Structure formats: structure tokens, C-alpha cells
Amino acid sequence: MKSYIILPAILLLTACNSTYIKPGTMEQGELVFADRGGYSMKRSIKERLEERGYTLRVGKIKTSSSAGGFEGVGEGVDGISISSVVIPTDAKYVVSVSERRELFAWYWCPFNGFWWWSFNVSIADQKTGEELMTWRGRGCANSSLRKLDRILDELEKK
């Protein structure tokens, strides 16, 4: 009877993260582009990269308007304005993070950061267009940060 309970629990816990990594492909000190804002995971990745010696930029906002020749697009049409971000041309890497709002998981993560994260992360080489890392994961805040450190350790050239 115990095996019927333990096996599903183990399978659920092992399915929390899925990563693809190209080891030894990132160089410290390079310029990294990351999206603005975000919840805890996006902020934490930016902080970790800066701590490791990378220079981070969020790009410049470029707002388009209807005067640009696009009918029905831009400002002035029902109050709609479309903005985009210009990625710095000298950025070596691009970090993309999509995440859900974190949940306060006092019952599940009391000794591991209290917050439950669910996210998708990608790091790509902007110059070659090659994706260096993908990570789909969910977990407690502190264990996700420890996993991030192990991933970055593997990605960086020694």
C-alpha cells in the first residue's frame, strides 16, 4: 500500500524542473539583455547575473504611433499605444523569463523561502542566435535559486 502512495509522490517531485544546457558557452563580464520588471524569478536572475560579473541592460523603449503610417495601430486609435524595446546591439546574451505570480506557500516551503515559483527561462547568444539554456520549472524560492546557481556554474566557461 505504501508503494502506491510513495511512487506517485516521487514522480510528482521529479517532474518539477526540465532543463537543457550547453555547458561552457557563457563568458562572464559580457553584456546581457533582460526584460524589464517581472516577479521574483525575473528579478532574481538579473541580480544573480550581476553578482557573477555580467553587465545587465533592459534596453530602450520605443513607442510607435499612428502617424507612422500604420492605419489603426499606435496612439490616437481608441487610446492604444504600442511600445517595443530596442535590444542593445552590443548585448552578447538575451535572457527571457516568463513566470506566474509567486504564491505564498507557508505549508510547502516554510524552510525554503516561503514562496512558490512557476517559470520558463531561456538564455540565448544574441550574436549567433543559439539557445544556450532552457529551463521550465517550479519550486520553492531558495531551491530554485540554488538550481539557478548550479545551471550558471555549468553554463560558464572555466
KAHUGI-V305388 format. One line per field, one symbol per residue. phi: phi as a letter, one per 30 degrees, with the letter a starting at -180 (. if undefined). psi: psi as a letter, one per 20 degrees, with the letter a starting at -180 (. if undefined). Layout:
BEGIN
phi=???
psi=???
END
This chain:
BEGIN
phi=.dddcdedddddddcdbbbbbcdicccdiddbcbddijddddddddddddddjdccbcicdbccbdddjcdibjdjchidbcbbccdedcddbbcbbcbcedcdcddcbdcbjicccbabbbbbdddciddcabbcaaldeddddddeddddeddddc
psi=hhhhggghgghghijhqpqpqnqkiqpqirpppqqqbrbhggghgggggghjjqpqqjrppopqriijjopjpaqiokjpppqrpopphjphqpppppqrpqpomhhhlhjkiippqprpqppqohgijpphpqoprqrqghhhhgggghghghhqp.
END
